[in-house]
Amino acid sequence: MNRITPVAPPRSGSAEKPARSGIAEQPARSGSASLPAGGIANLSRRGLLGAAGIGTLLLGFGLPTAARAQKGPQISRHATAVAAYLQIRADGSIRLLSPFVEGGQGISTSSAQIIAEELDADPAMFVVECAPAGAEYQIMFGDQVRFTGGSFSTRASYTTFRKLGATARAMLVQAAAQRWGVPTAEVTTSPGQALHAASGRSLAYGALAEAAAKLPVPADASLKDAAQFRVIGKSVPRLDIRAKSTGAAKYGIDSAAPGMLQAAIAHAPRLGQESAALGNEAAVRAMPGVHSIHKLPGAVAVLADRWWRARKAVEALEIGWTGGTVAEDFSSAGQLAAFKAAAGGAAQVAETRGDLDAGLRGAAKVVEAEYDAPYLAHAQLEPPSALAAFAPDGTLDLTMPNQAPEMYREVAAKLAGLEPGQVRIHSPLLGGFFGRHFLYDTANVFPQAIALAKAAGRPVKVIWSREEEFRRDAYRPLSYTKLRAGLDAQGMPVALQAVAVGEGPLGRHMAGFLANPKVDDSVVEGLTEKPYGIAHHRVDYVFAKQPVNIGFWRSVAHSMNDFFYESFLDELATTAGRDPFEYRMALLSGSPRHATLLRAAAELSGGWKRGPYQAADGTQRARGCAMASPFGSEVATIAEVSLKDGEVVVHHLWVAIDPGQIVNPAIVAAQVRSAAAIGLSSALLEEVVFEKGEPQALNFDAYPILPPSRMPQISVRIVESGAPMGGVGEPGTPGVPPAVANAVAALTGQRVRSLPLARARLGTT
């Protein structure tokens, strides 16, 4: 589970040997500065990190233009790199080194499923581990980069993995033919074995693997016709479910190394502050188990023999803080006001068609509205951690949750004063991610672990407490959009403008991915590329700096922009006196794929009805609908709601998704349900509020997420249109907030334009 949010119950699956990325015994690095117990070292920017040539640490990264030019999946050089990816063992089990990190999204299972289809093997025989950092596994964007995110893993590797499986099968067939002295054309396969029908002979893959590995790798292994698929398109059981159900699965927080110390951290209350004097240093050094105290950039750490002792000690420290890059008077409300003031400033055109000004001039009526959404935390179940251990030869092992091993290795090597090849990245299962484990300045644990391991001369595991995680998260950005539409005499939109203000994580951290360097796609996506037939349409982008650290969050800008756009579309329907479902259907007359999907959602719900209407239990209910087009997939969502004591009760969500093509229906449905759950949680409850430069919520008591009692039933229908494969991990999120808000408007007549809904006074006039 990624968060403490109820989702669909897990399906039983086959056994899997858990991937173990723990570090073997790592003696202290020779030449390291060993600190006496109770000592204190200054590891500030001008201390140890500065000595490594780092100076101010900025964990930003970008990609060359060629990387962002690669839009879709393609067969890469990895398609024939069998030895790098597959190891067929004597017992018939198959070890797959996957380029992707498993974080509950099912990528290990679907990757095994794709390869097994062409290899002619049983997916249950696969043992999947995350591959180490290395060029062999940089499988996306023209083989230039590897990361797990953007709902891109399966669609980026689908064709390549099919070819990989087919190549491995061809080598096994050739090995069998040579063993039997028959033509390869006479050799066939069934799951896990080669067959020679004429003689009735068979050989298990495990018996052929050694000979097959010595053969030349064919470059032209043919792929199956889709009509022959045996496992692709089937609900193959998850490979990791038994290990997770029995507690055998190992996460980063479970990692250990002989002789390691454990570290707890106290971060500065405001970003950019540095520690000054420690008022009770001697008393804390004398606490049980304490090894030493260290100053870090923006933080203070205590090393101890146990983490709980380290935490109690760091909490007892009397720390004075100075400076700060986030102003003492910074607040969420002030940031929103600044965005509103900037909305009339110079803008970049993100998308345009027709003539917006002419369309507005000719409109019978103009409707305007402003929408906003708050900062959000990732609120993952597993707190951030990192284990750093220097080997006697000076090389470094890092075990930590991450979504991009090569990117982490590059930065870790610089911090440690090593070459990238001297750093080994171990990528365990992720206990939640949603974009949390990318390289964000001040939001990563591993720089602290490296610095502390160097200073202590021993392996060090750092774990951030829940409070430190909330304090130093890379938050989903606060966002604001101003919308304006011109309606014709029949109330249909002929012109629509959206002005998005702010800064997004793509421009901040991964500018190399921007198609237009002047427009941050992670601010405008969800406002652009809408399917509706509006003749004059323009999306403008106004850059406005976010002072706090921002990051990717599940479905990125779609998570707020689809709420803005789809809620505004309902406002237009209401202004026109039209049913919002029929209003959308009229606007989708030129897009049969989207019209089909919206009808599928309505059919799934038992037929569209807006309400208000009385349910069988006597409650007054209403429904809302919304569309979204995130990450190459299309989604239609319908929500049914009522009110109880002024609080929104969501009874049912119906989600129809068209990802073009799929690998595993059960995984798709589970991902849609989990994405819908986080979308609902954000719509109803979640927000990070800044006051006096500090986030006010530092744990789940002040940052509530959706409890089991408020989890609705979620029904999912998968519509395979045959379009190019889209993502499935995030598309279920963005349609939920607008569908719920639109249902609330239908029920109460109140239009909520600012999330979360918990802040609204519903059912009052």
SVG drawing of the C-alpha trace seen along z (x, -y; Angstrom):
<svg xmlns="http://www.w3.org/2000/svg" viewBox="-36 -43 80 83">
<polyline fill="none" stroke="black" stroke-width="0.4" points="0.0,0.0 1.3,-3.4 -0.7,-5.4 -3.1,-4.7 -6.0,-5.0 -8.3,-2.1 -8.2,-0.8 -9.3,2.4 -8.4,5.5 -5.3,7.2 -5.6,10.2 -3.8,13.4 -0.7,14.1 2.1,16.5 5.1,16.7 8.1,14.6 11.5,14.5 11.8,11.0 14.4,8.9 17.0,8.1 19.0,5.0 20.5,4.9 24.2,4.1 26.7,6.8 29.2,6.1 30.8,2.7 33.8,1.9 34.6,-1.8 36.2,-3.4 40.0,-3.6 41.1,-7.2 37.7,-8.4 37.6,-10.9 36.4,-8.8 34.7,-10.8 34.9,-10.1 31.6,-9.2 30.0,-12.5 32.0,-14.6 30.5,-17.3 31.4,-18.0 30.4,-20.9 29.1,-19.4 27.7,-22.7 28.0,-23.9 31.4,-25.3 32.4,-22.1 32.6,-18.6 30.3,-19.1 32.3,-22.2 35.5,-20.2 34.1,-17.8 33.7,-20.6 30.0,-20.8 29.4,-24.2 25.7,-24.9 23.9,-21.7 21.3,-21.9 19.8,-18.6 18.4,-19.8 18.7,-17.8 17.8,-18.2 17.9,-16.3 19.2,-17.1 16.8,-18.2 17.1,-14.8 15.6,-13.1 12.4,-15.1 12.0,-14.6 11.3,-10.9 7.5,-10.8 6.4,-7.2 7.6,-3.7 10.0,-2.2 12.3,0.8 15.7,-0.1 19.1,1.4 17.9,3.1 15.6,5.4 18.4,7.9 20.4,7.3 19.2,10.6 22.2,11.2 21.7,7.8 18.1,8.4 17.4,12.1 18.9,15.0 17.2,18.3 18.2,20.5 18.6,24.3 15.4,24.7 13.5,22.9 13.0,19.6 13.8,16.5 15.5,13.5 14.6,10.2 16.6,7.1 14.0,4.4 14.8,0.9 11.8,-0.2 11.3,-0.6 8.3,1.3 6.2,-1.0 2.9,0.8 2.0,0.0 2.5,3.5 5.3,2.8 7.3,5.9 4.4,8.1 3.5,6.4 7.1,6.4 7.4,10.1 4.1,10.6 5.2,8.9 8.5,10.8 6.9,14.1 4.4,13.7 7.1,13.8 9.5,16.0 6.7,18.5 7.1,18.8 5.0,18.7 5.1,15.2 4.9,16.9 8.4,18.2 9.9,14.6 11.8,13.1 12.0,9.3 14.6,7.0 15.4,3.4 18.5,3.1 21.5,1.2 22.5,-2.1 24.1,-1.7 23.7,-2.6 22.4,0.9 19.1,-0.1 18.5,-3.6 15.6,-2.4 13.5,-5.6 13.7,-8.6 16.1,-7.3 18.0,-5.2 19.2,-8.4 17.5,-8.2 15.8,-6.0 13.2,-6.9 10.0,-5.4 7.2,-7.9 4.9,-9.8 2.8,-6.6 5.4,-5.8 7.1,-2.5 4.9,0.1 4.3,-2.0 8.0,-2.9 9.2,0.7 6.3,2.7 7.7,3.2 11.3,3.5 10.4,6.1 8.3,8.1 11.4,8.2 13.6,9.1 11.4,12.1 11.3,13.2 15.0,12.9 15.6,15.1 13.1,17.7 14.9,17.8 18.2,18.5 16.7,21.3 15.1,22.8 18.4,22.8 20.2,24.4 17.6,27.2 17.9,27.7 21.7,28.1 21.3,30.5 18.9,32.7 20.6,32.3 17.4,31.1 16.4,28.0 15.3,25.1 12.0,25.0 11.1,28.3 11.5,27.0 8.5,25.4 7.9,24.2 5.4,24.4 5.6,22.5 9.1,23.1 10.2,25.8 11.4,26.5 9.6,29.3 10.4,31.6 7.0,33.0 8.4,35.5 10.5,37.4 8.4,36.5 11.4,34.9 11.4,31.9 13.9,29.9 13.2,27.3 14.5,23.8 16.8,24.3 18.6,27.2 19.1,25.1 20.1,21.8 23.8,22.3 24.1,23.4 21.7,20.7 23.8,18.0 26.8,18.9 25.0,18.4 25.1,15.2 22.1,12.9 19.7,12.8 18.6,9.4 15.5,10.4 13.4,12.6 9.8,12.3 7.0,11.2 3.6,12.9 0.4,11.7 -1.8,10.2 -4.4,12.8 -2.0,15.4 -1.4,13.7 -1.6,16.1 -0.8,13.8 -0.8,10.2 -4.3,8.9 -5.0,11.4 -5.2,10.7 -2.0,12.5 -1.6,12.5 0.8,10.0 4.3,11.4 4.9,9.4 1.6,10.0 2.8,13.0 5.9,11.2 4.0,8.1 1.2,10.1 3.7,12.1 6.0,9.2 8.9,10.7 9.1,7.7 12.0,5.4 11.8,1.6 14.4,-1.0 13.6,-1.6 14.4,2.1 17.9,1.9 20.9,2.5 24.6,2.9 27.0,4.4 28.3,1.8 26.0,-0.9 24.9,-4.0 21.4,-5.4 20.7,-9.1 17.7,-11.3 17.4,-14.8 16.1,-18.1 15.5,-20.5 15.3,-24.2 11.7,-25.5 12.0,-27.7 13.7,-26.7 17.2,-28.1 17.8,-28.6 21.1,-27.3 21.9,-26.2 23.8,-28.4 24.6,-27.6 23.5,-24.3 22.4,-25.3 22.6,-21.9 25.1,-20.0 26.9,-18.4 23.7,-17.1 22.5,-15.5 25.9,-13.9 25.5,-12.2 22.1,-10.7 22.0,-6.8 23.4,-5.5 24.4,-8.8 27.5,-8.7 27.9,-12.2 26.2,-15.4 26.6,-17.0 25.6,-20.2 24.3,-19.7 23.0,-22.2 19.7,-23.4 19.7,-20.7 21.3,-19.1 21.8,-15.3 22.3,-13.0 24.0,-9.6 23.2,-6.8 23.2,-3.1 19.4,-3.0 17.2,-5.3 14.7,-6.0 17.6,-7.1 18.8,-9.3 15.4,-10.9 14.9,-11.5 18.3,-13.1 17.8,-15.4 14.4,-16.4 16.1,-17.4 18.6,-19.6 18.2,-23.4 19.0,-24.7 19.2,-28.3 18.4,-29.0 19.4,-32.0 18.8,-33.3 16.3,-31.7 15.5,-31.8 11.8,-31.6 10.6,-34.9 9.3,-34.9 6.0,-36.5 5.5,-33.9 2.1,-32.3 -0.1,-30.3 -2.7,-33.1 0.0,-35.6 1.3,-33.4 -2.2,-33.0 -2.7,-36.7 0.6,-37.2 -0.5,-34.8 -3.8,-36.6 -1.9,-39.9 0.4,-38.4 -2.4,-37.0 -2.7,-40.2 1.0,-40.3 3.0,-39.2 2.0,-35.8 3.3,-33.1 0.9,-31.3 0.9,-27.6 -1.8,-26.6 -4.1,-28.4 -6.5,-27.7 -8.9,-30.1 -9.1,-33.7 -9.9,-34.1 -10.5,-37.9 -12.8,-37.6 -14.7,-34.8 -15.2,-36.7 -16.3,-39.8 -18.9,-37.9 -20.2,-36.0 -23.7,-36.5 -22.5,-36.2 -19.1,-36.1 -18.6,-34.0 -15.5,-34.4 -14.3,-32.5 -11.2,-32.0 -10.0,-28.7 -7.2,-27.7 -5.8,-24.6 -3.4,-24.3 0.0,-22.9 -0.2,-19.2 2.2,-16.8 3.0,-13.3 2.1,-11.8 3.6,-8.5 3.4,-5.6 7.1,-5.0 9.2,-7.8 12.3,-8.8 15.5,-7.0 18.9,-6.3 21.8,-4.0 25.3,-5.0 28.2,-2.6 31.8,-3.2 33.7,0.0 37.4,0.5 38.3,-0.4 36.6,-3.8 33.6,-2.9 30.1,-3.7 26.9,-1.6 23.7,-3.6 20.4,-1.9 17.4,-4.3 14.0,-4.8 14.4,-6.4 12.8,-6.7 15.9,-7.4 19.0,-5.3 21.4,-6.9 20.4,-10.4 20.9,-9.6 24.3,-8.0 25.6,-11.1 24.8,-13.4 25.9,-10.9 29.3,-10.5 29.8,-14.3 28.9,-14.5 31.2,-11.7 34.1,-12.9 33.9,-9.7 33.4,-8.7 29.9,-7.4 31.3,-3.9 32.4,-3.9 28.9,-4.3 26.4,-1.4 22.7,-2.3 20.4,0.2 16.7,-0.5 14.4,1.4 10.6,1.5 9.0,-1.9 6.6,-2.3 4.8,-5.0 6.1,-7.5 3.8,-9.6 6.9,-11.5 8.4,-12.0 11.7,-10.2 13.2,-12.4 16.1,-14.8 14.8,-17.8 17.0,-20.4 16.6,-20.0 14.1,-17.2 16.4,-14.2 17.9,-12.1 20.9,-10.6 23.2,-13.7 22.9,-13.6 23.6,-9.9 26.8,-10.3 28.1,-13.2 27.4,-11.5 29.0,-8.2 32.1,-10.1 32.3,-11.9 31.7,-8.8 33.8,-6.4 31.0,-3.8 27.8,-3.0 25.0,-5.4 21.2,-5.0 19.2,-8.2 15.5,-8.1 13.4,-11.2 10.6,-11.3 7.1,-12.0 7.4,-15.6 10.7,-16.1 9.2,-14.6 6.2,-17.0 8.6,-19.9 10.9,-19.1 8.6,-17.6 8.7,-18.8 5.1,-19.8 2.6,-19.8 2.6,-23.5 -0.1,-25.9 -1.9,-26.8 -4.3,-29.5 -6.1,-29.8 -8.4,-32.4 -10.9,-31.2 -13.1,-33.2 -15.6,-31.9 -17.8,-33.3 -21.2,-31.6 -23.4,-31.8 -27.1,-32.4 -27.7,-28.7 -25.3,-28.8 -22.6,-26.8 -19.0,-28.0 -17.5,-29.5 -14.4,-30.9 -12.5,-29.9 -9.4,-31.2 -7.4,-29.9 -4.6,-31.9 -2.5,-29.6 -0.1,-31.3 2.7,-29.8 5.8,-27.6 5.8,-23.8 8.2,-21.0 9.1,-20.3 10.5,-23.8 12.1,-23.8 13.8,-20.4 13.7,-18.9 13.8,-21.8 15.3,-19.6 11.9,-18.0 10.1,-21.2 9.0,-21.2 8.9,-25.1 11.4,-26.5 9.1,-29.5 6.1,-27.4 6.1,-25.0 4.0,-22.0 3.6,-21.0 1.7,-24.2 -0.6,-24.1 -1.3,-20.4 -4.9,-19.6 -5.9,-23.0 -4.3,-22.2 -5.2,-19.4 -8.8,-19.2 -11.1,-17.3 -14.0,-19.7 -15.0,-21.3 -14.6,-25.0 -13.7,-27.0 -11.5,-29.6 -9.4,-28.3 -6.3,-29.7 -4.2,-28.8 -1.8,-31.4 1.0,-30.8 2.3,-33.4 5.4,-32.5 5.4,-33.3 8.0,-31.9 7.2,-29.4 9.5,-30.2 9.1,-26.8 10.3,-23.5 7.9,-21.9 7.8,-18.5 5.8,-16.1 2.6,-14.7 0.3,-12.0 -1.0,-13.2 1.1,-16.5 -0.8,-19.5 -3.8,-17.4 -4.5,-17.0 -5.7,-20.6 -6.2,-21.8 -8.8,-19.2 -10.6,-20.4 -10.5,-23.9 -11.4,-23.3 -14.1,-20.6 -15.8,-22.6 -15.8,-25.7 -17.4,-23.7 -20.2,-22.7 -20.6,-26.4 -21.1,-27.1 -23.7,-24.4 -25.5,-25.8 -25.4,-29.3 -26.8,-27.9 -29.5,-25.9 -28.2,-22.7 -27.5,-19.3 -23.7,-19.0 -23.5,-15.5 -25.4,-16.3 -23.4,-19.6 -20.2,-17.6 -21.6,-15.1 -22.5,-18.0 -18.9,-19.3 -17.5,-15.9 -19.4,-15.4 -16.2,-15.6 -14.3,-13.2 -15.9,-9.7 -13.3,-8.2 -14.1,-10.6 -17.9,-10.4 -17.7,-6.6 -15.8,-6.8 -18.2,-9.2 -21.1,-7.0 -19.3,-4.0 -19.0,-5.8 -22.7,-6.6 -23.6,-3.0 -21.4,-1.8 -23.3,-4.0 -26.6,-2.6 -27.5,-5.6 -26.7,-9.3 -28.9,-11.3 -27.8,-14.6 -30.3,-15.1 -30.9,-16.0 -32.9,-12.8 -33.8,-10.7 -31.9,-7.5 -33.3,-4.3 -31.9,-5.2 -33.8,-8.4 -30.7,-10.7 -30.8,-13.4 -28.1,-12.8 -26.7,-14.2 -24.1,-13.3 -21.3,-15.1 -19.2,-14.1 -15.8,-15.0 -13.3,-14.1 -9.5,-14.1 -6.8,-13.2 -3.6,-12.5 -0.5,-10.7 -1.7,-9.3 -4.9,-7.9 -8.5,-9.1 -10.7,-9.0 -14.4,-9.7 -15.6,-9.9 -19.0,-10.1 -19.4,-10.8 -22.5,-10.4 -22.6,-12.5 -24.8,-13.5 -24.3,-15.8 -24.3,-14.9 -23.9,-17.6 -22.4,-19.9 -19.8,-17.3 -19.6,-15.8 -20.3,-12.0 -19.2,-10.3 -21.1,-7.1 -19.8,-5.9 -17.3,-6.7 -17.6,-5.2 -14.5,-5.5 -14.1,-4.5 -10.6,-4.5 -9.3,-4.2 -5.5,-3.5 -5.5,-2.4 -4.1,1.0 -3.4,2.9 -1.2,5.7 -3.0,6.7 -6.6,5.7 -6.5,6.4 -3.5,4.1 -5.2,1.4 -8.3,1.5 -6.3,1.5 -4.3,-1.5 -7.4,-3.4 -9.0,-2.7 -5.9,-3.8 -5.6,-6.9 -9.2,-7.7 -8.7,-7.3 -5.9,-9.8 -7.9,-12.2 -10.8,-12.0 -8.6,-12.5 -7.1,-15.7 -10.6,-17.0 -12.1,-16.5 -9.4,-17.0 -5.8,-17.6 -3.8,-20.9 -0.5,-22.2 -0.9,-25.6 2.1,-27.9 2.1,-30.6 5.2,-32.6 7.3,-30.8 6.6,-27.3 4.2,-24.5 1.6,-24.2 0.8,-20.5 3.7,-18.2 1.8,-14.9 -1.4,-13.2 -3.3,-14.7 -3.1,-18.1 -2.9,-16.7 -5.8,-14.2 -6.1,-11.8 -9.2,-9.9 -10.2,-7.5 -11.8,-4.1 -15.2,-5.4 -15.3,-7.9 -14.1,-5.5 -16.7,-5.0 -17.3,-2.1 -15.3,-2.5 -16.4,-0.8 -14.0,-0.7 -14.5,0.1 -11.6,0.5 -12.2,-0.5 -9.5,0.6 -9.8,-1.7 -6.6,-0.4 -5.0,-3.8 -1.3,-4.0 -0.7,-2.7 -1.2,-5.3 -0.3,-5.3 -2.5,-3.9 -0.9,-4.8 -2.0,-8.5 -5.0,-9.0 -7.6,-7.9 -6.8,-10.8 -7.7,-14.1 -11.3,-13.4 -12.4,-12.8 -12.2,-16.3 -14.2,-18.0 -16.8,-15.1 -17.3,-15.4 -17.4,-19.3 -19.8,-19.2 -22.1,-16.8 -21.9,-19.1 -23.0,-22.0 -25.9,-20.0 -27.0,-19.0 -26.5,-22.3 -26.4,-25.0 -23.0,-26.1 -20.0,-26.2 -16.7,-25.4 -13.8,-27.0 -11.1,-26.4 -9.9,-23.0 -10.2,-21.2 -14.0,-20.9 -13.6,-20.7 -13.0,-24.4 -16.4,-25.2 -19.5,-25.9 -21.8,-23.5 -25.6,-23.3 -25.8,-26.9 -26.9,-30.1"/>
</svg>
